[in-house]
């Protein structure tokens, strides 16, 4: 059985992030897509200004969520790097301790 290679986050901007359990046909919405979405106006339909205001609010919330995810990923990478550096500094000390009788 062939295993699929794990995808990294370096893919196209509109691809689901690595680890997301979605089909490849599902693409997450981006704020610009929400803001630019238009709907057909029907008789006795929705107020277009109300719909536009709501879509703008949703797009703003989506943009804020994406920014927070990016900030969180950067913080995670910083913490991992600091941990690796600390482990590297501690490794020789641990080896020296293991050699002592």
N, C-alpha and C positions, 0 to 999 in steps of 0.2 A: 504494500500500500504506500503510495507516494504522499508525503506530507507537504503542505503548502508552506512557503516561506513566510515568515512574519513580516507584515508591512510596517514600515516606519512612517512617522508623521511628515516626512519630506515630500509627500505626494502632492498632486494638484490641490489648489485652494478649496475646491468644492467636493473633495472626497471625504468620506467619513473618517474620523480619527482612528488610529490603530487601537484595537481592543473593542471597538464598537460592534455590537452584534446586529448589524443591519445588512440587508442585501445590497449588492452593488448597484441595483437600480434605484435605491433610495439615496438621495443626496440631501444633506442638511441645508436648510435655508440660510442665506446670508442676509445681513441687514439691508443691503441695497436691493435684494430681490423682494423683500417685504415692502420697502418704500416704493418701488416701481410697479408693484402689482396693480392691475386695473381690473375692474369688473364691468360686465354689461349692465346698463341701466334699464330696468324694466318698469313698466307702469306699476305704481304703488310699491316700488322697491325701496331699498334702503337709502338713507340720506348719504350722498356721496362725500360730503364734507365730514360727516361723522365717521364713515368708513376710513377715509384718508387719515383722520386724526388718530384713530385706533391703530391703523397699520404703522403710522409713524411712531406711536408709543411702543408697539411691539418690537419694531426695528431697533429703537433705542435700547430697550431692555436686552435684546439679543446681542447688540454690540457691546453692552456693558458686561454681559455674561462671557462673551468671547474674550474680552480684555482681561477679565478676572482669571479665566482658564489659562491664558498666556502668561499672566503674572505668576500664577501658581506653578506652572511648569518651569518657569525660570527660577523660582525659589527652590523647587525640588532639585533642579540641576545644580544650583549653588550649594545646597546642603550635601548632595551626594559627592561633589568635588571636595568639599571640606572634610567629609568623612574619609574619603580615599586618602587625602593628604595626611590626616591624623593617623590612619592605619599604617601608612608608609613610614611615618616617623616612629611608630611604636614597634614595628616589625623587628628591627635590629635588636632592640632592647629585649624582646621576648626570646629571640634566638640566643642572646647572651645568657639569659636566665636559664634556659633549657640546658645549656652546656655545663653549668655549674653543678657540682656534686651535691 
